[in-house]
Amino acid sequence: MALAMPEAAQAATKSVFLGVPPANQKAFENAVSDVNAFFPGNVRIHTGDVVSFEPVGFHSVDMPRSGAPLPLVSPTGKKIAGLLDAAGVPFWFNAGAEPGFDKRLLKSNFGRTLVKRSTRITSGLPLADKPKPMKVRFNKAGLHTYFCNVHPGMKGTVRVVGRRSPVPSAKSDAARVKSQAAKALAAAKALPKNTKPPANTISVGAEGKGGVSYFGMLPDTLTVPAGTTVNFTMPSGSTDVHTATFGPGDAEKKDTYLGALAASLQGVAFDGRAAYPSEQPGLPPVGLSPALHGNGFWNTGIMDALAASPLLAAGSVTFTTPGTYPYVCLIHPFMKGTVTVQ
């Protein structure tokens, strides 16, 4: 890559996109995909220079002094109480911890300019409408690793070098971003045809190299005989979180049963029915029919693919009654599928 020697000790600013750069977003939308990655994934700057972290998706920047990023979801400090299903029966997770966004991520530094010292720097979550970039000035040489709190495994680095050391030119950085986006798009287009789950298994999304995520159910239609158990699984290595949820109403409309649950996942505290599995983990798969929980509700809860995570990576349900069963991801309500039971 091309390197540029500094002509003078004048501070410069380099940009890092938190997700797919604006110029490439339409192509990824057409591929029903996104990329949980920073563009570029690493930058090299001089001491005194600034990195502008540009929010272009639902991503964050967490630059700890050392160790792991802050969790996206943590207990709010309250207990779930009084949550009944449509048949009037309490859900198993009553008295459990109410989940929500980690409180430390609710303080936003988007729109601010910070100086990197020995303490952790976090952007917080981009909950505001059209958040502005967070800028960070690096006054000491060294390697700084940062993470996205929303998407496990998404990370980048800033290498800070002395003023007399070479750094890539703006043209070189732009070329790397272009190449990174092109490779990611090629991977995204290949994901649907290259993802082939086992029989009676639905992959909730698909994952490719470089944080490429396909936002669709694979397969999105499945026909099974009554009595079949179907497994809903997170793709291996996924950098995203999903649910697979059955129930009444359009999840993209807040005034419906599923819509209200989906909307709660955009707020400070989550509805337990959206976040937790509808059935207590460790028990045999429940039978799904229009009568389950009084309205045909069944939910995997929030899933991820991290081995060390307390979240589940899969859920199974047995279809006992013939009919057509639509389902959705409450986190990404445009992700939909149908199971037809004969």
C-alpha positions as CSV (number, residue, x, y, z in Angstrom):
1,M,0.0,0.0,0.0
2,A,1.1,3.6,-0.6
3,L,2.7,5.4,2.3
4,A,3.0,9.1,2.8
5,M,5.7,10.8,4.8
6,P,4.5,13.8,6.8
7,E,5.7,17.2,5.4
8,A,5.0,18.9,8.7
9,A,3.7,18.2,12.2
10,Q,0.2,19.1,11.3
11,A,-2.6,17.0,12.7
12,A,-4.7,15.0,10.2
13,T,-8.0,13.2,10.4
14,K,-8.8,9.7,9.1
15,S,-12.3,8.3,8.9
16,V,-13.5,4.9,9.9
17,F,-17.1,3.8,8.9
18,L,-19.0,1.8,11.5
19,G,-20.4,-0.6,9.0
20,V,-20.9,-0.5,5.3
21,P,-19.8,2.9,3.7
22,P,-22.7,5.0,2.4
23,A,-21.6,4.5,-1.2
24,N,-22.0,0.7,-0.9
25,Q,-25.1,0.4,1.1
26,K,-27.6,0.1,-1.7
27,A,-25.7,-2.9,-3.2
28,F,-25.8,-4.7,0.2
29,E,-29.5,-3.9,0.6
30,N,-30.1,-5.5,-2.8
31,A,-28.2,-8.6,-1.5
32,V,-30.3,-8.6,1.7
33,S,-27.1,-8.4,3.6
34,D,-24.9,-6.2,5.8
35,V,-21.4,-6.3,7.1
36,N,-20.6,-6.2,10.7
37,A,-17.1,-4.7,10.2
38,F,-15.3,-1.4,10.4
39,F,-14.2,0.1,7.1
40,P,-11.2,0.1,7.0
41,G,-10.6,-2.5,9.7
42,N,-7.3,-0.9,10.6
43,V,-5.8,2.5,10.3
44,R,-2.3,3.9,10.8
45,I,-1.9,7.5,11.9
46,H,0.7,9.8,13.4
47,T,0.7,11.0,17.0
48,G,-1.6,13.9,17.4
49,D,-3.9,12.8,14.6
50,V,-7.6,12.2,14.9
51,V,-9.8,9.2,13.9
52,S,-13.4,10.1,13.0
53,F,-15.7,7.2,13.7
54,E,-18.6,7.6,11.3
55,P,-21.9,6.0,12.4
56,V,-23.5,4.5,9.3
57,G,-25.3,1.6,10.9
58,F,-26.3,0.3,14.3
59,H,-22.8,-0.1,15.6
60,S,-20.7,1.3,18.4
61,V,-17.0,1.8,19.3
62,D,-15.7,0.4,22.6
63,M,-11.9,0.9,23.1
64,P,-11.1,-0.6,26.5
65,R,-7.9,-0.1,28.4
66,S,-7.5,-3.8,28.2
67,G,-9.8,-6.9,28.0
68,A,-13.2,-7.4,26.5
69,P,-15.9,-4.9,25.3
70,L,-18.9,-4.0,27.4
71,P,-21.9,-6.4,27.0
72,L,-24.7,-5.1,24.9
73,V,-27.4,-6.5,27.3
74,S,-27.3,-6.5,31.1
75,P,-29.8,-6.7,33.9
76,T,-31.5,-3.4,34.5
77,G,-31.7,-4.1,38.2
78,K,-35.4,-4.8,38.1
79,K,-37.2,-8.1,38.3
80,I,-39.8,-9.3,35.7
81,A,-43.2,-9.6,37.3
82,G,-46.8,-10.2,36.2
83,L,-46.1,-11.3,32.6
84,L,-48.9,-13.6,31.6
85,D,-49.5,-15.3,28.3
86,A,-52.7,-14.9,26.3
87,A,-54.2,-17.8,28.3
88,G,-53.5,-16.0,31.6
89,V,-50.7,-18.3,32.6
90,P,-47.4,-16.8,34.0
91,F,-44.3,-17.2,31.9
92,W,-41.5,-19.2,33.4
93,F,-39.2,-16.2,33.5
94,N,-41.3,-14.2,35.9
95,A,-39.1,-13.1,38.9
96,G,-36.1,-13.3,36.5
97,A,-33.8,-10.3,35.8
98,E,-35.3,-7.7,33.5
99,P,-32.9,-7.4,30.5
100,G,-32.0,-4.2,28.7
101,F,-29.1,-2.3,27.0
102,D,-26.1,-2.1,29.3
103,K,-26.5,1.3,31.1
104,R,-22.9,2.3,30.3
105,L,-23.8,2.2,26.6
106,L,-26.7,4.6,27.0
107,K,-24.4,7.6,27.4
108,S,-23.6,8.7,23.9
109,N,-20.3,10.3,22.8
110,F,-21.3,10.6,19.2
111,G,-20.8,14.2,18.2
112,R,-18.0,14.7,20.6
113,T,-14.2,14.9,20.3
114,L,-12.3,12.9,22.8
115,V,-8.6,12.4,23.7
116,K,-7.4,8.8,24.1
117,R,-5.8,8.4,27.5
118,S,-5.5,5.3,29.7
119,T,-9.2,5.1,30.3
120,R,-11.8,3.3,28.3
121,I,-13.5,5.2,25.4
122,T,-17.0,4.2,24.3
123,S,-19.2,5.9,21.8
124,G,-22.3,4.4,23.4
125,L,-25.2,3.2,21.2
126,P,-26.3,5.3,18.2
127,L,-29.9,5.6,19.5
128,A,-30.3,9.3,18.4
129,D,-31.6,10.1,14.9
130,K,-28.7,10.7,12.6
131,P,-25.9,10.7,15.2
132,K,-22.7,12.6,14.3
133,P,-19.2,11.1,14.3
134,M,-17.3,10.5,17.4
135,K,-13.7,11.9,17.0
136,V,-10.8,10.6,19.0
137,R,-7.3,12.3,19.1
138,F,-4.4,9.9,19.8
139,N,-1.4,11.7,21.3
140,K,0.7,8.7,22.2
141,A,2.2,6.0,20.0
142,G,0.9,2.5,20.3
143,L,-1.7,0.0,19.1
144,H,-5.4,0.5,20.1
145,T,-8.0,-2.2,19.6
146,Y,-11.7,-1.4,19.6
147,F,-14.9,-3.3,19.4
148,C,-18.5,-3.0,18.5
149,N,-20.8,-3.8,21.5
150,V,-23.7,-4.7,19.3
151,H,-22.0,-7.3,17.1
152,P,-19.8,-10.0,18.7
153,G,-16.4,-10.4,17.0
154,M,-16.5,-7.0,15.2
155,K,-13.3,-5.2,15.9
156,G,-10.7,-2.8,14.5
157,T,-7.3,-1.3,15.3
158,V,-5.6,2.1,15.3
159,R,-1.9,2.0,15.0
160,V,-0.3,5.3,16.2
161,V,3.3,6.0,15.1
162,G,5.7,8.9,15.5
163,R,5.6,11.9,13.3
164,R,8.6,10.8,11.3
165,S,7.2,7.3,10.5
166,P,5.2,6.8,7.2
167,V,1.5,6.2,7.2
168,P,-0.9,5.2,4.3
169,S,-2.1,8.1,2.1
170,A,-5.8,9.0,2.0
171,K,-5.9,7.5,-1.5
172,S,-4.5,4.2,-0.2
173,D,-7.0,4.1,2.6
174,A,-9.9,4.7,0.2
175,A,-8.6,1.9,-2.1
176,R,-8.5,-0.5,0.9
177,V,-12.1,0.4,1.8
178,K,-13.2,-0.1,-1.8
179,S,-11.5,-3.5,-1.9
180,Q,-12.9,-4.5,1.5
181,A,-16.5,-3.7,0.3
182,A,-16.1,-5.5,-3.0
183,K,-14.9,-8.7,-1.3
184,A,-17.7,-8.5,1.3
185,L,-20.4,-8.0,-1.4
186,A,-19.1,-11.0,-3.3
187,A,-19.3,-13.1,-0.1
188,A,-22.8,-11.7,0.6
189,K,-24.2,-12.8,-2.8
190,A,-22.9,-16.3,-2.3
191,L,-24.3,-16.9,1.2
192,P,-27.9,-17.9,0.3
193,K,-26.9,-20.6,-2.2
194,N,-24.0,-21.9,-0.1
195,T,-25.9,-22.2,3.1
196,K,-27.6,-25.6,3.3
197,P,-28.9,-26.5,6.8
198,P,-29.6,-30.1,7.7
199,A,-33.1,-31.6,7.3
200,N,-35.8,-29.9,9.5
201,T,-33.4,-27.1,10.4
202,I,-33.7,-23.4,9.6
203,S,-30.6,-21.2,9.8
204,V,-31.6,-17.8,11.2
205,G,-29.4,-15.8,8.9
206,A,-26.1,-16.8,7.4
207,E,-22.6,-15.7,8.1
208,G,-19.6,-15.2,5.8
209,K,-16.0,-14.0,6.1
210,G,-15.3,-10.5,7.2
211,G,-18.5,-10.1,9.3
212,V,-20.8,-10.5,6.3
213,S,-24.3,-11.3,7.4
214,Y,-27.3,-12.5,5.3
215,F,-30.6,-11.3,6.8
216,G,-33.0,-14.0,5.8
217,M,-34.2,-17.4,6.9
218,L,-32.7,-20.4,5.2
219,P,-34.9,-21.9,4.0
220,D,-37.6,-19.3,4.3
221,T,-40.3,-21.8,3.5
222,L,-40.4,-25.3,5.0
223,T,-43.1,-28.0,4.7
224,V,-43.2,-30.8,7.3
225,P,-45.7,-33.4,8.4
226,A,-47.4,-33.0,11.7
227,G,-45.3,-34.2,14.6
228,T,-42.1,-32.9,13.2
229,T,-39.6,-31.1,15.4
230,V,-37.9,-28.1,13.6
231,N,-34.6,-26.6,14.8
232,F,-33.9,-22.9,14.5
233,T,-30.1,-22.3,14.7
234,M,-27.7,-19.4,14.6
235,P,-25.1,-19.7,11.9
236,S,-21.6,-20.7,13.1
237,G,-19.4,-17.7,13.7
238,S,-22.3,-15.2,13.5
239,T,-21.5,-11.6,14.4
240,D,-25.2,-10.9,14.8
241,V,-28.1,-11.6,17.2
242,H,-31.6,-12.9,16.1
243,T,-34.8,-14.5,17.3
244,A,-37.2,-16.9,15.6
245,T,-40.7,-16.0,16.9
246,F,-44.2,-17.3,16.1
247,G,-47.3,-15.4,17.2
248,P,-50.1,-13.0,16.1
249,G,-49.7,-9.7,14.4
250,D,-47.2,-8.0,12.1
251,A,-43.9,-7.5,13.9
252,E,-43.3,-4.3,11.9
253,K,-46.5,-2.7,13.4
254,K,-46.2,-1.6,17.0
255,D,-49.9,-2.0,17.8
256,T,-49.8,-5.8,17.3
257,Y,-48.7,-8.5,19.8
258,L,-45.5,-9.2,18.0
259,G,-45.0,-5.6,17.0
260,A,-45.0,-4.5,20.6
261,L,-42.4,-7.1,21.5
262,A,-40.2,-6.1,18.6
263,A,-40.5,-2.4,19.6
264,S,-39.4,-3.2,23.2
265,L,-36.0,-4.4,21.9
266,Q,-35.3,-0.9,20.7
267,G,-35.8,0.6,24.1
268,V,-33.8,0.8,27.3
269,A,-35.6,-2.2,28.9
270,F,-36.7,-5.3,26.9
271,D,-40.0,-7.1,27.3
272,G,-39.2,-10.5,28.8
273,R,-41.4,-12.2,26.2
274,A,-39.1,-10.8,23.5
275,A,-35.8,-11.5,25.1
276,Y,-36.3,-14.8,26.9
277,P,-37.2,-18.2,25.3
278,S,-40.9,-18.7,25.7
279,E,-40.2,-22.2,27.0
280,Q,-37.9,-22.9,29.9
281,P,-34.5,-24.2,28.6
282,G,-33.6,-27.8,29.2
283,L,-37.1,-29.2,28.7
284,P,-38.2,-31.2,25.7
285,P,-39.5,-29.2,22.7
286,V,-43.0,-27.9,23.3
287,G,-45.8,-28.6,20.8
288,L,-46.7,-25.6,18.7
289,S,-50.3,-25.1,17.7
290,P,-52.6,-22.0,17.4
291,A,-53.5,-22.7,21.1
292,L,-50.0,-22.5,22.5
293,H,-49.9,-19.8,25.2
294,G,-53.4,-18.9,24.1
295,N,-52.4,-17.3,20.8
296,G,-49.8,-19.5,19.1
297,F,-46.8,-17.7,20.6
298,W,-43.4,-19.4,20.6
299,N,-40.0,-17.7,20.8
300,T,-36.4,-18.8,20.8
301,G,-35.5,-15.6,22.7
302,I,-32.5,-13.6,21.7
303,M,-29.8,-15.9,20.2
304,D,-26.2,-15.5,19.4
305,A,-23.3,-17.8,18.4
306,L,-20.8,-17.1,21.1
307,A,-19.8,-20.1,23.1
308,A,-19.2,-18.0,26.2
309,S,-22.5,-16.1,26.0
310,P,-25.4,-16.8,28.3
311,L,-27.7,-16.6,25.3
312,L,-28.8,-19.7,23.5
313,A,-27.6,-20.5,19.9
314,A,-30.7,-22.6,18.9
315,G,-34.2,-23.5,19.8
316,S,-36.5,-26.4,18.8
317,V,-40.3,-26.7,18.6
318,T,-42.6,-29.6,17.5
319,F,-45.4,-28.8,15.1
320,T,-48.5,-30.7,16.3
321,T,-51.3,-29.3,14.2
322,P,-51.6,-28.9,10.4
323,G,-51.6,-25.3,9.2
324,T,-49.4,-22.4,8.0
325,Y,-47.2,-20.9,10.6
326,P,-45.4,-17.6,9.8
327,Y,-42.5,-16.5,12.0
328,V,-40.1,-13.5,12.2
329,C,-37.0,-12.2,13.8
330,L,-38.1,-9.6,16.4
331,I,-34.7,-7.8,16.2
332,H,-34.9,-7.6,12.4
333,P,-38.7,-7.8,11.6
334,F,-38.1,-7.9,7.9
335,M,-36.6,-11.4,8.3
336,K,-39.5,-13.7,7.9
337,G,-40.3,-17.3,7.1
338,T,-43.1,-19.8,7.0
339,V,-43.5,-23.4,8.1
340,T,-46.3,-25.3,6.5
341,V,-47.5,-28.4,8.5
342,Q,-49.4,-31.1,6.7
